[in-house]
Amino acid sequence: MVADIAYREYHPDDAESFVRLHDSCFPALSADFWREWSQGPVTAAVAVVDGEVVGTVPFHFRNLRVRPDAVVRVAWEFSVCVREDLRGTGVGSRLMDTAKGFLQGRCAAMTVYRNDELSSPYRFYARNGHQDLLYMRPWVHRGPASPSAGSLKIRTHSWEEFLTDEAQYLAVFSSAYGAYGGFPQRQAGYYAPAVNTSEYNEVPVELMVLAQRDEAGSLHGYAVVGEERDSPTLHVMEMAALDNDLAVAIALLAAVTQLAAERGIKAVVSTADSSPYAAALRALGFAPALRSQSSMVIMAYPLDPERLAGAVWRESEAAAGLEVSAWTPEREVCLHRARRDPATPVVLEMKEDTLARLLFSRLDLRAAIAQETVTTAGAGDADVEAIAQALPYTPWVYHYLDFV
Ligand SMILES: CC(C)(COP(=O)(O)OP(=O)(O)OC[C@H]1O[C@@H](n2cnc3c(N)ncnc32)[C@H](O)[C@@H]1OP(=O)(O)O)[C@@H](O)C(=O)NCCC(=O)NCCS
């Protein structure tokens, strides 16, 4: 047992021993890549013994789209690791506590994309206050090897061509996911750095783009596909069809499965049931894995629930007079201050996991009250309706392209 472990935020002088620890746990990172990338919106909590990093929880700051009208900055966890001989002694949990301290005021939440709900790392995040917000499963193609793409023509493009035409692709993406949250907010210049993260450096991915255009050359849909160098799988990294046109989605997915068949590998789409393309996936013979076998979860730990509530609350006349607080067995949080007199005090009572869902627009408040996972004090039906509009349930998707 090591007695003197210092816990603090990462400093550039830690780079060399940080990479050493990282490489003992995960596929190697190039030291040059880490030095350059870690100068960007990246930090880490580190546990240090005699100048050597022995444990780390690294973070990549990202703008998470909670809803179409609410985007918050979050610290996305990746490559979390404690030196093997020190695991199970509380180092990881102390790193989490350290990060909760220095991240306060710098972002709204700590978030992670974690697979396998039966694994000990999943339990580690849950024990450190992270709550489940979205479940995804790999949908694997089990239908005929070469399904028909219909009459729509699909062309193949390089990733460089995609970047050159990024504005067109962004327009189709917005049309497809305009109503959704759950993913890093896209804007011009988003994609080149999105595929130059620690994860892509660890596991290089060969990217290609399948696109569907009309005769005038206007883009109607695309699928970015990626083959990991060391894994025989063709992943759909991101796909979008203008207005979520089912025929275009089916043509794209058929082209993906044909490409996978040509390469002799399987096609996988890791997505949530709320994906606008769930029907197209089923139509082509894709089926989701069982959660007990393979699942991926977006989890979050809200750092300051009151600030987060302030950032995501959608103001309205109906809610203006409501003084709303949330009670959990662990705390009481102000969700909204009344903007006029006399104020109507309302308390929403729930557990921590339900509070996280409410704050991230992942809870249908009316349904939660009806099924008694939320109880209320002081709220009439109109008040509940006003709060449900202020923190509305929003469907989420997460794109494999953003896996870090
Ligand atoms: C996941 C990981 C970072 C957790 O770090 P850690 O330092 O082992 O975490 P902790 O010690 O705080 O908690 C781990 C377990 O030890 C237990 N524990 C904590 N303090 C303890 C102590 N003083 N005595 C005995 N057990 C203790 C915890 O209850 C926990 O048990 P659980 O898994 O049954 O819930 C570490 O195990 C690791 O590096 N794993 C390999 C890399 C990895 O999988 N990373 C995740 C990538 S997303």
The ligand as an SDF file (V2000), in Angstrom:
LIG
                    3D

 48 50  0  0  0  0  0  0  0  0999 V2000
  -12.0210    1.4400  -13.1280 C   0  0  0  0  0  0  0  0  0  0  0  0
  -10.8610    1.9040  -12.2510 C   0  0  0  0  0  0  0  0  0  0  0  0
  -10.3220    3.2040  -12.7950 C   0  0  0  0  0  0  0  0  0  0  0  0
  -11.3900    2.1190  -10.8230 C   0  0  0  0  0  0  0  0  0  0  0  0
  -10.3360    2.6230  -10.0250 O   0  0  0  0  0  0  0  0  0  0  0  0
  -10.0810    2.0520   -8.5340 P   0  0  0  0  0  0  0  0  0  0  0  0
   -9.0160    2.8600   -7.9240 O   0  0  0  0  0  0  0  0  0  0  0  0
   -9.8990    0.5910   -8.6040 O   0  0  0  0  0  0  0  0  0  0  0  0
  -11.5040    2.4440   -7.8830 O   0  0  0  0  0  0  0  0  0  0  0  0
  -11.9280    2.3180   -6.3560 P   0  0  0  0  0  0  0  0  0  0  0  0
  -10.8410    1.6490   -5.5760 O   0  0  0  0  0  0  0  0  0  0  0  0
  -12.3460    3.6460   -5.9150 O   0  0  0  0  0  0  0  0  0  0  0  0
  -13.1940    1.3710   -6.4850 O   0  0  0  0  0  0  0  0  0  0  0  0
  -13.0470    0.0570   -7.0790 C   0  0  0  0  0  0  0  0  0  0  0  0
  -13.6000   -1.0130   -6.1570 C   0  0  0  0  0  0  0  0  0  0  0  0
  -12.8210   -1.0730   -4.9900 O   0  0  0  0  0  0  0  0  0  0  0  0
  -13.6480   -0.9540   -3.8270 C   0  0  0  0  0  0  0  0  0  0  0  0
  -12.8920   -0.1820   -2.8250 N   0  0  0  0  0  0  0  0  0  0  0  0
  -12.7200    1.1470   -2.7920 C   0  0  0  0  0  0  0  0  0  0  0  0
  -11.9620    1.4730   -1.7190 N   0  0  0  0  0  0  0  0  0  0  0  0
  -11.6350    0.3110   -1.1040 C   0  0  0  0  0  0  0  0  0  0  0  0
  -10.8610   -0.0140    0.0090 C   0  0  0  0  0  0  0  0  0  0  0  0
  -10.2720    0.9410    0.7520 N   0  0  0  0  0  0  0  0  0  0  0  0
  -10.7490   -1.3260    0.3430 N   0  0  0  0  0  0  0  0  0  0  0  0
  -11.3480   -2.2900   -0.3870 C   0  0  0  0  0  0  0  0  0  0  0  0
  -12.0920   -2.0370   -1.4710 N   0  0  0  0  0  0  0  0  0  0  0  0
  -12.2310   -0.7590   -1.8310 C   0  0  0  0  0  0  0  0  0  0  0  0
  -14.8480   -0.2000   -4.3200 C   0  0  0  0  0  0  0  0  0  0  0  0
  -15.9790   -0.4380   -3.5110 O   0  0  0  0  0  0  0  0  0  0  0  0
  -15.0050   -0.7530   -5.7100 C   0  0  0  0  0  0  0  0  0  0  0  0
  -15.6910   -2.0000   -5.6750 O   0  0  0  0  0  0  0  0  0  0  0  0
  -16.8120   -2.4010   -6.7640 P   0  0  0  0  0  0  0  0  0  0  0  0
  -16.1370   -2.4520   -8.1220 O   0  0  0  0  0  0  0  0  0  0  0  0
  -17.2880   -3.7440   -6.3350 O   0  0  0  0  0  0  0  0  0  0  0  0
  -17.8880   -1.3660   -6.7200 O   0  0  0  0  0  0  0  0  0  0  0  0
   -9.7300    0.8360  -12.1930 C   0  0  0  0  0  0  0  0  0  0  0  0
  -10.2480   -0.3780  -11.7440 O   0  0  0  0  0  0  0  0  0  0  0  0
   -9.0020    0.5910  -13.5070 C   0  0  0  0  0  0  0  0  0  0  0  0
   -7.9990    1.2420  -13.7950 O   0  0  0  0  0  0  0  0  0  0  0  0
   -9.4920   -0.3610  -14.3340 N   0  0  0  0  0  0  0  0  0  0  0  0
   -8.8600   -0.7000  -15.5910 C   0  0  0  0  0  0  0  0  0  0  0  0
   -9.0930    0.3630  -16.6510 C   0  0  0  0  0  0  0  0  0  0  0  0
  -10.5710    0.5660  -16.9520 C   0  0  0  0  0  0  0  0  0  0  0  0
  -11.3100   -0.3790  -17.1420 O   0  0  0  0  0  0  0  0  0  0  0  0
  -10.9800    1.8540  -17.0440 N   0  0  0  0  0  0  0  0  0  0  0  0
  -12.3190    2.2490  -17.3450 C   0  0  0  0  0  0  0  0  0  0  0  0
  -12.3030    2.8110  -18.7260 C   0  0  0  0  0  0  0  0  0  0  0  0
  -13.7720    3.7720  -19.0670 S   0  0  0  0  0  0  0  0  0  0  0  0
  1  2  1  0
  2  3  1  0
  2  4  1  0
  2 36  1  0
  4  5  1  0
  5  6  1  0
  6  7  2  0
  6  8  1  0
  6  9  1  0
  9 10  1  0
 10 11  2  0
 10 12  1  0
 10 13  1  0
 13 14  1  0
 14 15  1  0
 15 16  1  0
 15 30  1  0
 16 17  1  0
 17 18  1  0
 17 28  1  0
 18 19  1  0
 18 27  1  0
 19 20  2  0
 20 21  1  0
 21 22  1  0
 21 27  2  0
 22 23  1  0
 22 24  2  0
 24 25  1  0
 25 26  2  0
 26 27  1  0
 28 29  1  0
 28 30  1  0
 30 31  1  0
 31 32  1  0
 32 33  2  0
 32 34  1  0
 32 35  1  0
 36 37  1  0
 36 38  1  0
 38 39  2  0
 38 40  1  0
 40 41  1  0
 41 42  1  0
 42 43  1  0
 43 44  2  0
 43 45  1  0
 45 46  1  0
 46 47  1  0
 47 48  1  0
M  END
$$$$
